[in-house]
Amino acid sequence: MTKKTNTYKFRIARALSFFTIMLALSACGGNKEKGTMTFTIEGHLDNAADRTLYIAEMTPNNGEQFIDSLKCDNKGYFKYKGKMAYQTFFDLHCSEYDYIVLVPADGEKIEVTGDANELNANYQVKGSPESQLMWQIMDYVNTANIAIADIAQQDKKNKETLSPDEYEIQHRITDSLFIAERQTIYMMLSKFIDDNYGSLATLYAIDAPFNHIMRVFYAEQDFEVFENVLDGLTEKNPDNPHTKNYRTRVECARSARMLAAQQQQESQQIIVE
C-alpha cells in the first residue's frame, strides 16, 4: 500500500462532497430499476469476502434511489445484472461514505477491482468509457484535496514554530500555493469538459468540489463553462433526463444573471439621476 493510498483513506468521506449518498443501508427492499437497456457489473474486491455491496441510482433530480444489494462470495467476487430506461449514474458501495460512481451504457460488461476497505481511493474500472471518465474526475479531486491538506498542515506547522513576522512571510507563500492548486484543478477540469464534450460525466465535472467546502466552478463567474456543458449534452444526449434537468438549472441561472444585471443597471441610473 502506497503512502498516497494511506493519505486517501481518512479523507474519502469529504473528498467528493457532491457524491454524498444519504442511503439507509438496511433498506434492502428498494424498487428495482426497469428498462430495456442492460448492463453487468462484476469484479473482485480485496477484504470483501462475504460482504454486501449496494447499488443506488443517482437520479436526474439529484436524489438517490436504492436499487439492489448483492453479496460477495467468500473470495470477494461479485456480479450484478441491471436494467435501465436511459443512461444514468449508479453508485456502488459497501459503506455509506466509501463508494464509486459508474455510468453504464447499454450492453456493457463493467469490471471493477479494488479494496473494499478503501474503495474510492484505489479502485480500477474497465469496460465502460463513461465510468472511466468518472474515475478520472475522482482522481483529480482526490489529488487536489490531498495537496491542499498538505499545504494546510505546513501552514499550521509554520504558525506553531515561527515568529509572527516569519509566519506572515510563509503564510503568503502557502496562500499562493493554495491559489495555484485551485487554478490547476480548474484548468484540468475545464480541459476535461472540452475533451469530453457531450459526456454525462461533464455533469460531475461542473459540480466538482474543491477543498471540501468550495467548488471548482461557480455559475456567477464561470457561466460560460456551465453553458458549454449544456451545449455538449444538448448535442449528444438531448433526450436524457439528466440533460433536461441540467437545462432547467442553467436556464434558472441565466435568468438570475439577467435579473441581477438589470437591477444593477437600474441602480446606476438612479445614482446618475
Secondary structure per residue as TSV (DSSP state, phi and psi in degrees):
chain	resnum	aa	ss	phi	psi
A	1	M	-	360.0	129.4
A	2	T	-	-81.2	163.1
A	3	K	H	-61.5	-37.0
A	4	K	H	-62.5	-42.3
A	5	T	H	-63.7	-42.2
A	6	N	H	-59.9	-39.7
A	7	T	H	-65.6	-37.3
A	8	Y	H	-61.2	-35.4
A	9	K	H	-56.1	-44.5
A	10	F	T	-91.7	6.9
A	11	R	T	-115.0	-2.2
A	12	I	H	-57.4	-42.1
A	13	A	H	-60.5	-29.7
A	14	R	H	-101.9	-17.9
A	15	A	H	-63.6	-34.4
A	16	L	T	-124.5	69.9
A	17	S	G	-64.1	-27.6
A	18	F	G	-77.0	-4.9
A	19	F	G	-101.5	6.5
A	20	T	-	-58.1	126.8
A	21	I	-	-108.2	115.0
A	22	M	-	-96.2	85.1
A	23	L	-	-122.5	130.4
A	24	A	-	-76.8	108.5
A	25	L	T	-68.0	-17.5
A	26	S	T	-86.1	-5.6
A	27	A	-	-83.4	80.7
A	28	C	T	-89.1	9.0
A	29	G	T	-111.8	32.9
A	30	G	-	-71.1	171.7
A	31	N	-	-76.1	141.0
A	32	K	-	-81.2	142.0
A	33	E	-	-75.8	133.4
A	34	K	-	-113.8	151.7
A	35	G	-	162.3	177.1
A	36	T	S	-98.4	-13.3
A	37	M	E	-86.2	132.3
A	38	T	E	-119.8	153.9
A	39	F	E	-155.3	165.3
A	40	T	E	-132.2	135.8
A	41	I	E	-119.0	124.4
A	42	E	E	-146.9	163.8
A	43	G	E	164.9	-164.9
A	44	H	E	-138.7	132.1
A	45	L	E	-120.9	132.5
A	46	D	E	-64.7	151.0
A	47	N	T	58.5	30.6
A	48	A	-	-119.6	11.8
A	49	A	T	-56.8	123.7
A	50	D	T	62.6	14.8
A	51	R	-	-88.6	158.4
A	52	T	E	-99.9	132.7
A	53	L	E	-105.9	155.2
A	54	Y	E	-126.4	143.0
A	55	I	E	-117.2	129.4
A	56	A	E	-134.7	143.9
A	57	E	E	-90.4	136.7
A	58	M	E	-96.1	101.2
A	59	T	-	-76.1	165.4
A	60	P	T	-58.7	-28.9
A	61	N	T	-88.9	16.4
A	62	N	S	73.8	10.0
A	63	G	-	-88.5	157.2
A	64	E	E	-109.3	131.2
A	65	Q	E	-119.1	120.8
A	66	F	E	-62.9	134.0
A	67	I	E	-109.9	-52.2
A	68	D	E	-167.0	167.3
A	69	S	E	-127.1	153.3
A	70	L	E	-143.4	148.0
A	71	K	E	-102.6	129.8
A	72	C	-	-74.1	151.7
A	73	D	-	-79.3	-172.9
A	74	N	T	-74.5	1.2
A	75	K	T	-117.2	3.6
A	76	G	S	90.0	12.9
A	77	Y	E	-88.8	147.6
A	78	F	E	-147.8	160.8
A	79	K	E	-153.0	137.2
A	80	Y	E	-138.3	132.4
A	81	K	E	-111.8	124.5
A	82	G	E	-125.8	164.9
A	83	K	E	-129.7	152.1
A	84	M	E	-150.6	151.5
A	85	A	S	-83.5	-22.0
A	86	Y	S	-157.5	162.0
A	87	Q	-	-66.5	130.9
A	88	T	-	-150.9	-178.1
A	89	F	E	-100.1	135.1
A	90	F	E	-124.5	139.9
A	91	D	E	-108.4	140.4
A	92	L	E	-115.4	124.4
A	93	H	E	-152.3	158.3
A	94	C	E	-120.3	-0.5
A	95	S	E	-148.5	163.0
A	96	E	T	-64.4	-30.5
A	97	Y	T	-112.2	4.2
A	98	D	E	-127.5	102.3
A	99	Y	E	-152.7	169.6
A	100	I	E	-128.6	157.7
A	101	V	E	-114.5	128.4
A	102	L	E	-118.0	148.0
A	103	V	-	-128.8	82.0
A	104	P	-	-68.2	152.4
A	105	A	-	-113.5	162.6
A	106	D	T	-57.1	127.7
A	107	G	T	85.4	-0.8
A	108	E	-	-74.8	145.5
A	109	K	E	-114.1	102.1
A	110	I	E	-93.5	131.3
A	111	E	E	-110.7	126.4
A	112	V	E	-121.6	131.8
A	113	T	E	-131.5	158.7
A	114	G	E	159.3	-158.6
A	115	D	E	-120.4	121.5
A	116	A	G	-63.1	-21.5
A	117	N	G	-79.8	-16.8
A	118	E	G	-153.7	61.8
A	119	L	H	-61.3	-50.1
A	120	N	H	-60.9	-29.2
A	121	A	H	-76.4	-29.1
A	122	N	H	-138.4	13.6
A	123	Y	-	-73.5	159.4
A	124	Q	E	-129.7	148.7
A	125	V	E	-135.7	139.5
A	126	K	E	-132.9	158.9
A	127	G	S	86.0	7.1
A	128	S	-	-150.7	99.9
A	129	P	H	-55.2	-42.8
A	130	E	H	-66.9	-38.0
A	131	S	H	-66.4	-33.4
A	132	Q	H	-69.2	-32.9
A	133	L	H	-66.3	-37.6
A	134	M	H	-62.3	-40.4
A	135	W	H	-59.5	-40.6
A	136	Q	H	-62.5	-43.4
A	137	I	H	-61.9	-46.4
A	138	M	H	-59.0	-40.3
A	139	D	H	-65.5	-42.0
A	140	Y	H	-57.6	-49.1
A	141	V	H	-67.4	-45.6
A	142	N	H	-60.2	-44.2
A	143	T	H	-63.3	-42.2
A	144	A	H	-63.8	-42.3
A	145	N	H	-68.7	-32.2
A	146	I	H	-65.8	-43.8
A	147	A	H	-62.1	-41.6
A	148	I	H	-64.8	-39.9
A	149	A	H	-62.7	-38.7
A	150	D	H	-66.1	-40.0
A	151	I	H	-63.6	-44.4
A	152	A	H	-63.1	-38.7
A	153	Q	H	-65.4	-40.5
A	154	Q	H	-65.8	-40.7
A	155	D	H	-63.0	-41.3
A	156	K	H	-63.9	-41.8
A	157	K	H	-63.6	-42.4
A	158	N	H	-60.6	-42.1
A	159	K	H	-64.8	-33.3
A	160	E	H	-81.3	-24.8
A	161	T	H	-113.1	-17.5
A	162	L	S	-102.7	160.2
A	163	S	-	-70.0	159.9
A	164	P	H	-53.9	-42.5
A	165	D	H	-66.8	-43.5
A	166	E	H	-65.6	-38.2
A	167	Y	H	-63.6	-41.4
A	168	E	H	-59.4	-38.5
A	169	I	H	-64.3	-47.6
A	170	Q	H	-69.6	-31.2
A	171	H	H	-65.1	-36.4
A	172	R	H	-63.3	-34.2
A	173	I	H	-69.1	-47.6
A	174	T	H	-65.4	-33.7
A	175	D	H	-62.2	-41.9
A	176	S	H	-66.9	-34.9
A	177	L	H	-66.2	-39.5
A	178	F	H	-61.7	-46.9
A	179	I	H	-62.5	-40.7
A	180	A	H	-64.5	-37.8
A	181	E	H	-66.4	-41.2
A	182	R	H	-64.7	-40.9
A	183	Q	H	-64.0	-36.3
A	184	T	H	-63.1	-49.9
A	185	I	H	-69.9	-30.5
A	186	Y	H	-60.5	-46.8
A	187	M	H	-67.6	-39.2
A	188	M	H	-64.9	-44.1
A	189	L	H	-74.6	-31.3
A	190	S	H	-62.4	-43.8
A	191	K	H	-65.7	-39.4
A	192	F	H	-58.0	-45.0
A	193	I	H	-63.6	-41.9
A	194	D	H	-65.7	-43.6
A	195	D	H	-70.6	-24.8
A	196	N	T	-119.6	42.0
A	197	Y	T	-50.9	122.4
A	198	G	T	92.2	-7.4
A	199	S	-	-74.8	143.0
A	200	L	T	-62.2	-26.3
A	201	A	T	-61.9	-23.4
A	202	T	H	-65.4	-22.1
A	203	L	H	-63.4	-33.6
A	204	Y	H	-82.0	-31.9
A	205	A	H	-63.2	-39.6
A	206	I	H	-69.6	-23.2
A	207	D	T	-104.4	15.3
A	208	A	-	-60.8	136.0
A	209	P	E	-84.2	160.2
A	210	F	E	-136.6	128.4
A	211	N	T	55.6	33.8
A	212	H	T	70.1	-41.8
A	213	I	T	-110.4	-5.9
A	214	M	E	-110.5	174.7
A	215	R	E	-121.2	156.9
A	216	V	S	-75.7	-43.0
A	217	F	-	-118.5	138.7
A	218	Y	-	-123.4	135.6
A	219	A	T	-59.0	-34.0
A	220	E	T	-62.4	-41.4
A	221	Q	T	-108.8	-12.7
A	222	D	-	-123.7	34.1
A	223	F	H	-60.7	-32.4
A	224	E	H	-63.9	-30.3
A	225	V	H	-69.9	-42.0
A	226	F	H	-59.8	-42.5
A	227	E	H	-67.1	-35.8
A	228	N	H	-61.9	-42.3
A	229	V	H	-61.3	-45.3
A	230	L	H	-63.9	-41.8
A	231	D	H	-58.9	-43.7
A	232	G	H	-65.8	-44.2
A	233	L	H	-66.3	-38.4
A	234	T	H	-64.4	-36.0
A	235	E	H	-74.7	-41.1
A	236	K	H	-108.8	-21.7
A	237	N	-	-136.3	53.8
A	238	P	T	-64.2	-31.3
A	239	D	T	-97.9	-0.9
A	240	N	-	-69.5	133.5
A	241	P	H	-56.8	-30.4
A	242	H	H	-65.8	-37.6
A	243	T	H	-64.7	-44.7
A	244	K	H	-62.4	-41.8
A	245	N	H	-65.7	-40.5
A	246	Y	H	-68.5	-35.5
A	247	R	H	-60.6	-42.8
A	248	T	H	-61.0	-41.6
A	249	R	H	-61.5	-45.8
A	250	V	H	-67.9	-39.0
A	251	E	H	-63.5	-38.0
A	252	C	H	-64.7	-41.6
A	253	A	H	-65.3	-37.8
A	254	R	H	-65.1	-42.1
A	255	S	H	-63.3	-40.3
A	256	A	H	-64.6	-39.2
A	257	R	H	-64.9	-43.1
A	258	M	H	-65.0	-40.5
A	259	L	H	-65.3	-43.1
A	260	A	H	-62.7	-40.9
A	261	A	H	-65.5	-40.0
A	262	Q	H	-64.1	-43.6
A	263	Q	H	-64.4	-37.7
A	264	Q	H	-65.5	-41.9
A	265	Q	H	-64.3	-41.0
A	266	E	H	-65.4	-37.7
A	267	S	H	-64.5	-40.3
A	268	Q	H	-65.3	-36.4
A	269	Q	H	-67.2	-38.3
A	270	I	H	-64.1	-41.7
A	271	I	H	-62.2	-42.7
A	272	V	H	-64.5	-44.8
A	273	E	-	-66.1	360.0
